[in-house]
Amino acid sequence: MSELIIYEQPNEALGKDDFTVSVREPGGVWQALFVFEAKVDMHQVRSTSMVYFDMEGTVEVSVRCNNRQIEQAVIRPLATHIPIQIEENTLLFTLEHPCKLSIEINGERFSNLHLFANPLETAPPKLDDDNVVLVQPGIHQFAAIAEQVQHLSERANGERQTIYFMPGLHQFENPMLHIPSGTTVYIAGGAILCGSIMIDHAENVVVRGRGVLYLADMEKTTYLRGVQIQHSEQIEIEGIITLDPPHYSIYIGASKHIRIHNFKAFSTRGWCDGIDMMASSNVDIKDVFLRTSDDCIAIYGSRGEYYGNSRHITVKDSILWADVAHAMHVGIHGDHQHNGDFIENIWFENIDVLEHHEPQENYWGVMAICAGDNNTVRKVTFKNIRVEDFELGQLFDVRVVWNKTYNPVPGRCIENIEFSDITYNGKNINPSRIFGYDEERGVKDIYFYNLQINGEVIVDLNNKHFVVNEFASGFYLH
């Protein structure tokens, strides 16, 4: 049994007409999707397309290309192996399960279509629930909404309350939306919020839905994030999309027990990472799509007002597209004034990397562990990582560094790192670096299991694919 849910978008939504996209249940009536504009790539900002819907079972998709003749088409990640039919300048294909895809015409990655087929929502809030504050489209004072939530909570003896943003455009006199403990923020499909969500010294907060956080019109100098989580715990982010924030899409500082599932993000501005974690622990990231203009995922120790170690962080079943810098980056920032931090028990698994493009050689690396600030980075695993052809960079970068732009002192050590079932197929063959800093600040115990580069199984590091210095030791290849 199949089910399909599409969402009408507000008139104010910024669309793009490169593609006409429709979906249907098998044999049913075609339903048109609204095609959003999604800007990408800090190096040269360009407009791509994006659609979303919810599904279960089987769904048929029609993508008509309106601005060029289709000579060749590909659906990425390539590992999805989705067959395509081309009829009258239209792509036809079938989805058997929810997924996140890039549809690319004639090899063009910067005017592509991003398609997000979400799973059906689980137990969304109901409009007539007693604990729901309904927010109609318009211009809001968020403090007044929060006051309604507080009154409901007092009457309900502290029961969880829900702020339900209805479909339509929501703007705010102050774009920083402070969410109190015990609150669910529900952004309905078809809702667009022009605001930044702040979760500060809070617990048991959920931000979920199918709508969009739209920050493209906010000045870079505001450094607003899509979602900022600080000094908080038991936080969940699920299902939403962020478009072009002035800074990180999700920023996590000094927090723990964080769950991020089915999150999607695009960015174009400097230091616009995807999901960054500082001095945080027990973070579960799953089924995200991040196309960002700096690191897609970054895991650090202390930075700014956030102090402490980072550990027990998992990133799984995701798609990373780094138009700038790294797809995965661990280790550079820590408590340099003392003995540094421990960044440990980090796990990346079942990830497709669709791009890595970095003009500065010091920031190369699809998978980068760069220990600075007296940090010790250990027990990091990369497992079942599929890297597609990328523009500029290298596959691995494992170094104890003194990056004088960011680090007053070098890192302490990197140890016990595992790369398992890693595949790369592409033209970019810059060698990967494994460097210690000196005799006392080294790299040791690096394990490679089934590393394949362009079909070649790598059985030793004495080849064109690696450069290793004298301060790195203990390599095991299987």
C-alpha positions in Angstrom: 0.0 0.0 0.0 1.5 3.4 -1.0 0.8 6.8 0.4 1.9 10.2 -0.9 1.7 13.6 0.8 2.5 16.9 -0.9 2.4 20.4 0.5 1.1 23.6 -1.0 3.6 26.4 -0.5 2.9 30.1 0.2 2.8 32.6 -2.6 5.8 34.4 -1.1 8.0 31.3 -1.4 10.9 31.8 -3.8 10.6 29.3 -6.6 12.7 28.2 -9.6 11.5 27.1 -13.0 14.5 25.0 -14.3 12.4 21.8 -13.6 8.8 20.8 -13.5 8.4 18.0 -11.0 5.4 15.8 -10.4 4.8 12.7 -8.3 2.1 10.0 -8.1 1.2 6.7 -6.6 1.5 4.0 -9.2 -1.1 4.4 -11.9 -2.6 7.5 -10.1 -2.9 11.1 -11.0 0.2 13.2 -11.3 0.5 15.9 -8.6 2.8 18.9 -9.2 5.4 19.9 -6.6 6.5 23.4 -5.8 10.2 23.8 -6.8 12.2 25.9 -4.4 15.3 27.9 -5.1 18.2 26.7 -3.0 21.4 28.7 -3.3 24.8 26.9 -3.0 28.6 27.4 -3.2 30.4 30.3 -1.6 33.0 30.3 -4.3 30.4 31.3 -6.9 26.9 31.5 -5.5 24.5 29.7 -7.8 20.8 28.8 -7.7 19.8 25.1 -7.6 16.4 23.6 -7.3 14.8 21.7 -4.4 11.5 19.8 -3.8 10.1 17.8 -0.9 7.2 15.4 -0.2 6.4 12.5 2.1 5.9 8.9 1.0 5.4 5.3 1.9 5.5 2.4 -0.4 6.1 3.1 -4.1 6.0 6.5 -5.7 6.6 7.5 -9.4 8.5 10.7 -10.2 8.5 12.8 -13.3 11.2 15.5 -13.8 10.9 17.7 -16.9 14.0 19.8 -17.7 12.8 23.2 -18.9 16.1 25.0 -19.7 18.2 22.6 -21.7 18.0 19.5 -23.8 18.7 16.3 -21.9 21.7 14.6 -23.3 22.7 12.6 -20.2 21.3 12.4 -16.7 22.4 10.8 -13.4 20.8 10.3 -10.0 23.2 10.6 -7.1 24.3 9.1 -4.7 25.3 6.6 -7.4 24.9 3.9 -4.8 21.1 4.2 -5.0 21.3 2.6 -8.5 17.9 4.1 -9.5 17.2 3.4 -13.2 16.0 6.4 -15.3 13.8 6.6 -18.4 14.1 9.7 -20.7 11.0 10.6 -22.7 10.4 14.0 -24.4 13.0 15.8 -22.2 11.5 14.3 -19.1 13.1 11.9 -16.6 10.9 9.1 -15.2 11.9 7.0 -12.3 10.4 5.1 -9.4 11.1 5.3 -5.6 10.6 2.3 -3.4 11.4 4.0 -0.1 12.2 7.5 1.3 15.5 9.0 0.1 17.5 12.1 -0.6 18.7 12.6 -4.2 20.5 14.9 -6.6 19.2 14.8 -10.1 21.9 16.1 -12.5 21.5 16.9 -16.2 24.4 16.8 -18.6 26.9 16.6 -15.8 25.9 19.9 -14.2 26.1 19.9 -10.4 25.4 23.6 -9.8 22.0 23.8 -11.4 20.7 20.4 -10.3 17.5 19.3 -8.6 17.6 18.2 -5.0 14.7 15.8 -4.2 13.8 15.0 -0.6 11.3 12.1 -0.2 10.6 12.1 3.5 9.1 9.2 5.4 5.6 9.8 6.7 5.5 11.7 9.9 5.0 9.8 13.1 2.2 11.1 15.4 2.3 14.8 14.4 0.5 17.1 16.8 -3.2 17.7 16.2 -4.7 21.1 15.7 -7.3 20.7 18.3 -5.1 19.4 21.1 -5.5 21.3 24.3 -1.7 21.9 24.7 -1.3 23.4 21.2 -0.7 27.1 20.4 -1.7 27.6 16.8 0.2 30.3 15.0 -1.3 31.5 11.7 1.0 33.1 9.0 1.9 36.7 9.5 4.4 38.9 11.3 4.8 37.9 15.0 6.3 38.9 18.3 7.7 35.6 19.4 7.8 36.7 23.0 3.9 36.9 22.9 3.8 33.3 21.6 6.1 32.1 24.3 3.9 33.8 26.9 0.9 31.8 25.7 3.0 28.6 26.0 3.9 29.5 29.5 0.3 30.1 30.5 -0.7 26.7 29.0 2.1 25.0 30.8 1.1 26.5 34.2 -2.5 25.3 33.7 -1.4 21.9 32.6 1.0 21.4 35.5 4.1 21.4 33.4 2.8 19.1 30.6 4.7 19.5 27.2 3.3 22.3 25.1 3.4 22.6 21.3 3.9 25.8 19.2 2.3 24.8 15.8 3.3 27.0 12.9 0.6 26.6 10.3 1.4 26.5 6.5 2.3 29.9 5.2 5.0 32.6 5.7 6.0 33.5 9.2 8.1 36.6 9.9 9.3 37.9 13.3 10.0 41.4 14.6 13.0 39.8 16.4 14.3 36.8 14.4 15.8 35.0 17.4 13.2 32.6 18.7 14.0 31.5 22.2 12.4 28.1 23.0 11.6 27.2 26.6 12.0 23.8 28.2 9.3 21.2 27.6 8.2 22.7 24.3 7.7 21.2 20.9 8.1 23.5 17.9 6.1 22.1 15.0 6.8 23.6 11.6 4.1 22.2 9.3 4.8 21.2 5.7 4.1 24.3 3.7 5.3 26.6 6.5 8.3 28.9 6.0 9.8 30.6 9.1 12.1 33.6 8.7 13.8 33.1 12.0 16.6 31.4 14.0 15.7 28.9 16.7 17.6 29.3 20.0 17.6 26.6 22.6 19.5 27.9 25.6 19.8 26.3 29.1 16.8 24.2 28.2 15.8 20.6 28.3 13.3 18.3 26.6 12.8 20.5 23.5 11.7 19.1 20.1 11.8 21.0 16.8 10.1 19.0 14.1 7.9 19.0 11.0 8.3 19.3 7.3 8.6 23.1 6.9 11.5 25.4 6.1 13.7 27.8 8.1 14.5 30.5 5.6 17.4 32.8 6.6 18.7 34.0 3.2 17.6 37.6 3.7 19.4 37.9 7.0 22.7 39.8 7.1 25.9 37.8 7.4 27.0 40.0 10.3 24.1 38.7 12.4 25.8 35.3 12.5 22.4 33.8 13.1 22.2 30.0 13.0 19.3 27.9 11.7 19.2 26.2 15.1 21.5 26.9 18.1 21.6 24.5 21.0 23.7 25.6 24.0 24.0 24.4 27.6 21.0 22.1 27.0 20.0 18.5 27.0 17.5 16.0 25.6 16.9 18.0 22.4 15.5 16.6 19.2 15.6 18.1 15.6 13.6 16.2 13.0 12.4 16.7 9.4 13.0 20.4 8.7 15.0 22.2 6.1 17.2 25.3 6.5 18.0 27.6 3.6 21.1 29.8 3.6 21.7 30.8 7.2 24.3 33.5 8.0 26.3 31.0 10.0 26.0 27.3 10.9 22.8 25.4 10.1 22.9 23.7 13.5 25.3 24.8 16.3 25.7 22.6 19.4 27.6 23.9 22.4 28.1 22.4 25.8 25.1 20.2 25.4 24.3 16.5 25.6 21.8 13.9 24.5 21.0 15.5 21.2 19.1 13.7 18.4 19.1 15.1 14.8 17.2 13.0 12.2 16.1 13.7 8.6 17.5 17.3 8.6 18.4 19.0 5.4 20.5 22.2 4.9 22.0 24.5 2.2 24.4 27.3 2.7 26.5 29.8 0.7 28.3 32.1 3.1 31.7 32.0 4.8 31.9 29.8 7.9 28.5 28.4 7.1 29.1 24.8 8.3 26.3 22.3 8.5 26.3 20.7 12.0 29.0 21.8 14.4 29.5 20.5 17.9 31.7 22.1 20.6 32.2 20.4 24.0 29.2 18.2 23.6 28.4 14.5 24.1 25.9 11.8 23.2 24.9 13.3 19.9 23.0 11.1 17.4 22.9 12.3 13.8 21.1 10.2 11.3 19.6 10.5 7.7 20.7 14.1 7.1 21.6 15.9 3.8 24.0 18.7 4.1 25.2 20.8 1.2 27.3 23.5 2.8 29.9 26.2 2.1 32.2 25.0 4.9 32.5 21.7 6.9 29.4 19.6 6.6 30.1 18.0 10.0 32.6 19.4 12.5 33.4 18.0 16.0 35.5 20.1 18.4 36.4 20.4 22.0 36.2 23.7 23.8 35.6 26.9 21.9 34.3 30.3 22.9 32.0 30.0 25.9 31.8 26.2 25.7 34.3 24.2 27.7 34.8 20.4 27.9 35.4 17.2 26.1 33.4 15.9 23.1 32.6 12.2 23.0 30.0 9.6 22.0 28.9 11.2 18.8 27.4 9.2 15.9 26.7 10.3 12.3 25.0 7.6 10.2 23.0 7.0 7.0 23.6 10.5 5.6 24.7 12.4 2.5 27.4 15.1 2.7 28.2 17.7 0.0 31.0 20.0 0.9 31.1 22.8 -1.7 33.8 24.2 0.5 36.2 22.5 3.0 35.7 19.1 4.6 32.8 16.7 4.6 33.8 15.4 8.1 36.2 17.3 10.4 37.3 16.4 13.9 39.6 18.0 16.4 40.9 21.5 15.6 39.6 23.5 18.6 40.1 22.8 22.3 41.1 24.2 25.7 44.5 25.4 24.8 45.1 27.3 28.0 45.1 24.0 30.0 45.7 20.5 28.9 43.4 20.5 25.9 40.4 18.3 25.5 39.6 14.7 24.7 37.6 14.1 21.5 36.8 10.4 21.5 34.3 7.7 20.6 33.2 9.3 17.4 31.5 7.1 14.8 30.8 7.9 11.1 28.9 5.1 9.2 27.1 4.6 5.9 27.7 8.0 4.4 27.8 9.1 0.8 30.1 12.1 0.0 29.0 13.9 -3.2 31.6 16.7 -3.2 34.8 18.1 -1.6 36.2 21.3 -3.0 38.7 23.4 -1.1 41.3 25.7 -2.8 43.4 26.0 0.4 45.6 22.9 0.7 45.7 23.2 4.5 42.0 22.4 4.6 42.0 19.5 2.3 40.4 16.2 3.4 37.0 14.5 2.9 37.7 12.8 6.2 39.9 15.1 8.3 41.2 14.7 11.8 43.3 17.7 12.7 44.2 17.8 16.4 45.1 21.3 17.6 45.0 23.2 21.0 46.6 20.4 23.0 43.7 18.1 22.1 43.8 14.3 22.1 41.7 12.7 19.4 41.2 9.0 19.7 38.8 6.1 19.0 37.3 7.6 15.8 35.8 5.2 13.3 34.8 5.9 9.6 32.9 2.8 8.3 31.2 2.2 5.0 32.0 5.6 3.5 31.4 6.0 -0.3 33.2 9.0 -1.8 32.3 10.0 -5.3 34.4 12.1 -7.7 35.2 15.5 -6.2 36.7 18.7 -7.5 39.7 19.6 -5.3 41.2 18.1 -2.1 42.2 14.8 -0.8 40.6 11.7 0.7 42.1 11.7 4.2 43.9 14.2 6.3 45.2 12.9 9.7 47.5 15.4 11.3 48.5 16.9 14.7 48.6 20.5 13.7 49.5 24.0 14.8 47.2 26.1 12.6 48.3 29.5 13.7 45.1 31.1 12.4 43.1 29.1 15.0 45.5 27.4 17.4 47.7 29.1 20.0 49.4 25.7 20.5 49.6 22.4 18.5 47.5 19.4 19.3 48.7 16.6 21.7 48.1 13.3 19.7 45.9 11.3 17.4 45.5 7.6 18.2 43.4 4.5 17.5 41.6 5.6 14.3 39.8 3.1 12.1 38.9 3.5 8.4 36.8 0.5 7.3 35.1 -0.2 3.9 36.1 3.1 2.3 35.6 3.5 -1.4 36.6 6.4 -3.6 36.1 6.5 -7.4 37.3 9.6 -9.2 40.0 11.6 -10.9 41.3 13.6 -7.9 44.3 11.6 -6.6 46.1 14.1 -4.4 47.9 12.0 -1.8 46.4 11.8 1.7 48.5 13.1 4.7 49.3 11.3 7.9 51.5 13.6 10.0 52.5 13.9 13.6 53.7 17.3 14.8 57.0 16.2 16.5 58.3 13.3 18.6 56.1 14.2 21.5 53.0 15.0 19.6 52.5 12.2 17.2 50.0 10.0 15.3 49.8 6.3 16.1 47.7 3.2 15.6 45.8 3.9 12.4 43.8 0.9 11.0 42.6 0.5 7.4 40.2 -2.3 6.5 39.2 -2.7 2.8 40.3 0.7 1.5 39.6 0.9 -2.3 40.7 3.7 -4.5 39.5 3.5 -8.1 39.0 -0.2 -7.7 42.5 -0.8 -6.2 42.6 -2.4 -2.8 45.3 -0.5 -0.8 47.5 -2.9 1.1 50.3 -0.6 2.2 51.0 3.2 2.6 54.1 3.2 0.5 52.3 4.3 -2.7 51.1 7.4 -4.5 48.0 7.7 -2.4 49.7 8.6 0.9 52.4 10.8 2.4 53.5 9.8 5.9 56.0 11.7 8.1 58.4 10.4 10.7 56.1 11.3 13.6 53.4 8.9 12.6 53.6 5.2 13.3 51.6 2.0 13.8 49.7 1.4 10.5 47.6 -1.7 10.0 46.1 -2.5 6.6 43.8 -5.4 6.0 
